[in-house]
Amino acid sequence: MRNEKVYKLTLTALMAALSYVVFTFLQIKVTLPGGDATSFHLGNAVCVLGALLLGGVYGGIGGAIGMTIGDLLDPVYIVYAPKTFILKFCIGLITGLIAHKIGKISTSNDNKHVFKWTLIASVCGMVFNVIFDPLFGYFYKRVIMGKPAAEVALAWNITTTSVNAVISVVAAVIIYMALRPALKKANLFLEIK
């Protein structure tokens, strides 16, 4: 590929737009006491997919930007935009690090190896989110924003984050494994080193 940097930036922008659309328009919002909310969504799947396709930094930035814009444009979530950016960027970093630096999925031609490391990397990124999204959210709501209903929100956040994680891993792995041969055939597949 001749201009890899432009291609990476274009795909990063595509991942940002896709994560925004998926998070904003394909979510099931759960309203919580105190005017708070949580939701079931596939935004994290796009963040993981971006990290698998582009590496941790570019994939994480794409997912983080898209979901942060989604937060900024929603009156309920607007106060959580900084938290979203940090957590989604970390999902991408962790997924990309494991997939490309440890599993070396972009240079392998063994489909079993690629599937195994794609699954492991996706699970690790989502396990990070399952642990830190509710904890960071609780701290953010309780300490920084002073919301008294933070405990009620914590239980719901753990539930939605866990469900989102399972669905995101399944979706990201299936889509990546389907896209990989198509991108290789079109000479659009990036080898992340």
C-alpha positions as CSV (number, residue, x, y, z in Angstrom):
1,M,0.0,0.0,0.0
2,R,1.4,3.3,-1.0
3,N,0.1,5.9,1.4
4,E,-0.4,3.9,4.6
5,K,-0.6,6.9,6.9
6,V,-3.6,8.4,5.0
7,Y,-5.3,5.0,4.9
8,K,-4.9,4.6,8.7
9,L,-6.3,8.0,9.3
10,T,-9.2,7.4,7.0
11,L,-10.0,4.1,8.7
12,T,-9.6,5.7,12.1
13,A,-12.2,8.4,11.1
14,L,-14.4,5.6,9.7
15,M,-14.2,3.7,13.1
16,A,-15.0,7.0,14.9
17,A,-18.1,7.6,12.8
18,L,-19.1,3.9,13.1
19,S,-18.7,3.8,16.8
20,Y,-20.7,7.1,17.1
21,V,-23.6,5.7,15.0
22,V,-23.7,2.3,16.7
23,F,-23.5,3.8,20.2
24,T,-26.0,6.6,19.5
25,F,-28.6,5.0,17.3
26,L,-28.4,1.3,18.2
27,Q,-28.6,1.5,22.0
28,I,-31.2,0.5,24.5
29,K,-31.0,3.1,27.2
30,V,-31.9,2.3,30.8
31,T,-32.9,5.3,32.9
32,L,-31.7,5.2,36.5
33,P,-32.7,7.1,39.6
34,G,-31.4,10.7,39.9
35,G,-31.6,11.4,36.1
36,D,-28.7,9.1,35.3
37,A,-28.7,6.4,32.6
38,T,-26.8,3.4,31.3
39,S,-27.3,1.5,28.0
40,F,-26.9,-1.7,26.1
41,H,-24.9,-0.9,22.9
42,L,-22.3,-2.2,20.5
43,G,-20.0,0.8,20.5
44,N,-17.3,-1.2,22.3
45,A,-17.4,-3.8,19.5
46,V,-16.3,-1.1,17.0
47,C,-13.5,0.0,19.3
48,V,-12.2,-3.5,19.5
49,L,-12.6,-4.0,15.8
50,G,-10.7,-0.8,15.2
51,A,-7.8,-2.1,17.4
52,L,-7.8,-5.4,15.5
53,L,-7.7,-3.7,12.1
54,L,-5.5,-0.7,12.9
55,G,-3.6,-1.4,16.0
56,G,-4.1,-0.2,19.5
57,V,-3.4,3.5,19.1
58,Y,-5.4,4.2,15.9
59,G,-8.2,1.8,16.8
60,G,-8.4,3.2,20.4
61,I,-8.5,6.7,19.1
62,G,-11.3,5.9,16.6
63,G,-13.5,4.2,19.2
64,A,-12.8,6.9,21.8
65,I,-13.6,9.8,19.6
66,G,-16.8,8.3,18.2
67,M,-18.2,7.3,21.6
68,T,-17.1,10.6,23.2
69,I,-18.9,12.5,20.5
70,G,-21.9,10.4,21.3
71,D,-21.7,11.4,24.9
72,L,-21.2,15.0,24.1
73,L,-24.4,15.1,22.0
74,D,-26.5,13.3,24.6
75,P,-27.8,15.5,27.5
76,V,-27.7,12.5,29.9
77,Y,-24.2,11.4,29.0
78,I,-22.5,14.7,28.4
79,V,-20.8,14.8,31.8
80,Y,-19.2,11.4,31.2
81,A,-17.4,12.3,28.0
82,P,-13.9,12.5,29.6
83,K,-14.4,9.1,31.3
84,T,-15.6,7.6,28.0
85,F,-12.6,8.9,26.1
86,I,-10.1,7.5,28.6
87,L,-11.8,4.1,28.9
88,K,-12.4,3.5,25.2
89,F,-8.9,4.5,24.3
90,C,-7.6,2.0,26.9
91,I,-9.8,-0.7,25.4
92,G,-8.2,-0.1,22.0
93,L,-4.6,0.0,23.5
94,I,-5.1,-3.3,25.4
95,T,-6.7,-5.1,22.5
96,G,-4.2,-3.9,20.0
97,L,-1.2,-4.6,22.2
98,I,-2.3,-8.2,22.8
99,A,-3.5,-8.8,19.2
100,H,-0.5,-7.3,17.4
101,K,2.5,-7.2,19.7
102,I,1.9,-10.6,21.5
103,G,-0.3,-12.5,19.1
104,K,1.1,-11.0,15.9
105,I,-2.3,-11.6,14.1
106,S,-1.6,-9.3,11.2
107,T,1.5,-11.2,10.1
108,S,0.2,-14.7,10.6
109,N,-1.4,-16.8,7.9
110,D,-2.6,-19.5,10.3
111,N,-6.4,-18.9,10.7
112,K,-6.5,-20.9,14.0
113,H,-3.7,-18.7,15.4
114,V,-5.4,-15.5,14.2
115,F,-8.8,-16.6,15.6
116,K,-7.2,-17.6,19.0
117,W,-5.3,-14.3,19.5
118,T,-8.2,-12.2,18.1
119,L,-10.5,-13.8,20.7
120,I,-7.9,-13.4,23.5
121,A,-7.2,-9.8,22.7
122,S,-10.9,-8.9,22.4
123,V,-11.7,-10.6,25.8
124,C,-8.8,-8.8,27.5
125,G,-9.9,-5.4,26.2
126,M,-13.5,-6.1,27.3
127,V,-12.4,-7.5,30.7
128,F,-10.6,-4.3,31.3
129,N,-13.8,-2.4,30.5
130,V,-16.0,-4.7,32.7
131,I,-13.7,-4.0,35.7
132,F,-12.8,-0.3,35.2
133,D,-15.9,1.2,33.6
134,P,-18.1,0.6,36.6
135,L,-15.3,1.4,39.1
136,F,-14.3,4.5,37.3
137,G,-17.9,5.4,36.8
138,Y,-18.7,5.0,40.5
139,F,-15.7,7.1,41.5
140,Y,-16.6,9.7,38.9
141,K,-20.2,9.9,40.0
142,R,-19.6,9.7,43.7
143,V,-16.5,11.7,44.3
144,I,-16.3,14.1,41.3
145,M,-20.0,14.8,40.7
146,G,-21.3,14.1,44.2
147,K,-24.2,12.0,43.0
148,P,-25.9,10.2,46.0
149,A,-27.4,7.4,43.8
150,A,-24.0,6.2,42.6
151,E,-24.5,2.8,44.4
152,V,-27.7,2.1,42.5
153,A,-26.1,3.0,39.2
154,L,-23.1,0.8,40.0
155,A,-25.2,-2.4,39.9
156,W,-26.8,-1.4,36.7
157,N,-23.5,-0.4,35.1
158,I,-21.9,-3.7,36.0
159,T,-24.8,-5.5,34.4
160,T,-24.9,-3.5,31.1
161,T,-21.1,-3.4,30.8
162,S,-20.9,-7.2,31.2
163,V,-23.6,-7.8,28.6
164,N,-22.1,-5.3,26.3
165,A,-18.7,-7.0,26.7
166,V,-19.9,-10.4,25.7
167,I,-21.8,-9.1,22.7
168,S,-18.9,-6.9,21.7
169,V,-16.4,-9.8,21.8
170,V,-18.6,-12.0,19.7
171,A,-19.4,-9.3,17.1
172,A,-15.8,-8.0,16.8
173,V,-14.3,-11.4,16.4
174,I,-16.8,-12.5,13.8
175,I,-16.5,-9.3,11.8
176,Y,-12.7,-9.2,12.0
177,M,-12.4,-12.8,10.8
178,A,-14.8,-12.1,7.9
179,L,-13.1,-8.8,6.9
180,R,-9.6,-10.1,7.1
181,P,-9.6,-12.2,3.9
182,A,-11.6,-9.6,2.0
183,L,-9.2,-6.9,2.9
184,K,-6.2,-9.1,2.0
185,K,-7.8,-9.9,-1.4
186,A,-8.4,-6.2,-2.1
187,N,-4.8,-5.4,-1.0
188,L,-6.1,-3.2,1.8
189,F,-5.0,-5.2,4.8
190,L,-2.6,-3.5,7.2
191,E,0.3,-5.4,8.7
192,I,0.8,-4.0,12.2
193,K,4.2,-4.4,13.5
